[in-house]
Amino acid sequence: MSYDFKRFRGLKKLRGWVSLDGNFWWGGLATLNGIPDPDTKQTSSRIGGTVSLPFKTHQSVKVAYSDGTYSRFGGTYQNLQVAWQYSWLGRPK
């Protein structure tokens, strides 16, 4: 789910956006002598969000954060990302 700042009243010039992200995945099973063990099924999920704020015509800064909400095997971890974006594409005239 994402939301564009242009929809807020009074922020017509701001071209930023925010999003809320979530996922769930499952993976393989360990086997012993060809027999799968259902107790080893790998499952995990994460939730996070992203904010993108332009500061010049072709440049923006994006900050994203995510955290593990459920992890059956492996470590849960937090992730913070900061990115600078530059676009060579302009608006059509």
C-alpha positions as CSV (number, residue, x, y, z in Angstrom):
1,M,0.0,0.0,0.0
2,S,1.4,3.4,-0.9
3,Y,0.2,7.0,-0.6
4,D,1.2,10.0,-2.8
5,F,1.7,13.3,-0.9
6,K,0.1,15.3,-3.8
7,R,-3.3,14.2,-2.5
8,F,-2.9,16.2,0.8
9,R,-4.4,19.6,0.6
10,G,-1.8,22.3,0.5
11,L,1.1,20.0,-0.6
12,K,0.6,20.2,-4.3
13,K,4.3,20.8,-5.1
14,L,5.6,18.0,-3.0
15,R,6.1,14.8,-5.1
16,G,6.9,12.4,-2.2
17,W,5.3,9.2,-1.2
18,V,5.1,6.7,1.6
19,S,4.4,3.0,1.6
20,L,3.7,0.2,4.1
21,D,5.1,-3.2,3.2
22,G,4.5,-6.7,4.6
23,N,5.2,-10.2,3.5
24,F,5.2,-13.8,4.5
25,W,7.1,-16.7,3.0
26,W,7.7,-20.4,3.6
27,G,10.5,-22.6,2.4
28,G,11.9,-26.1,2.3
29,L,12.0,-29.0,4.7
30,A,15.0,-30.8,6.0
31,T,15.1,-34.5,5.1
32,L,16.9,-37.4,6.7
33,N,17.3,-40.6,4.7
34,G,14.8,-39.2,2.2
35,I,12.1,-38.7,4.8
36,P,11.0,-35.0,5.1
37,D,10.6,-33.6,8.7
38,P,7.6,-31.3,8.9
39,D,9.0,-29.8,12.1
40,T,11.8,-28.1,10.1
41,K,9.5,-26.1,7.7
42,Q,11.0,-22.6,7.3
43,T,8.6,-19.7,7.6
44,S,9.1,-16.0,8.2
45,S,7.4,-12.6,7.8
46,R,8.4,-9.0,7.9
47,I,6.7,-5.6,8.1
48,G,8.1,-2.2,7.1
49,G,7.7,1.1,5.5
50,T,9.3,3.5,3.0
51,V,9.3,7.3,2.6
52,S,10.6,9.0,-0.5
53,L,11.1,12.8,-0.5
54,P,12.3,14.7,-3.6
55,F,14.6,17.6,-2.9
56,K,15.5,18.8,-6.4
57,T,14.0,18.2,-9.9
58,H,15.7,14.9,-10.6
59,Q,16.8,13.9,-7.1
60,S,15.2,12.3,-4.0
61,V,16.1,10.6,-0.8
62,K,14.4,7.4,0.2
63,V,14.4,5.9,3.7
64,A,13.1,2.4,4.4
65,Y,12.8,0.3,7.6
66,S,11.7,-3.2,8.1
67,D,11.5,-5.6,11.1
68,G,10.9,-9.3,11.4
69,T,7.5,-10.1,12.9
70,Y,7.8,-13.9,12.9
71,S,10.7,-16.2,12.2
72,R,10.5,-20.0,12.8
73,F,14.2,-20.6,12.0
74,G,17.1,-18.1,11.7
75,G,17.5,-14.8,13.3
76,T,15.0,-11.9,13.3
77,Y,16.7,-8.7,12.4
78,Q,15.9,-5.0,11.7
79,N,16.9,-3.3,8.5
80,L,17.4,0.4,7.8
81,Q,18.0,1.6,4.3
82,V,18.9,5.1,3.1
83,A,19.2,5.8,-0.6
84,W,19.8,8.8,-2.9
85,Q,18.1,8.6,-6.3
86,Y,19.0,10.5,-9.4
87,S,16.8,10.3,-12.5
88,W,18.0,11.3,-16.0
89,L,14.4,11.2,-17.3
90,G,12.6,14.5,-17.5
91,R,8.9,15.3,-18.0
92,P,7.7,15.3,-21.6
93,K,7.1,18.7,-23.1
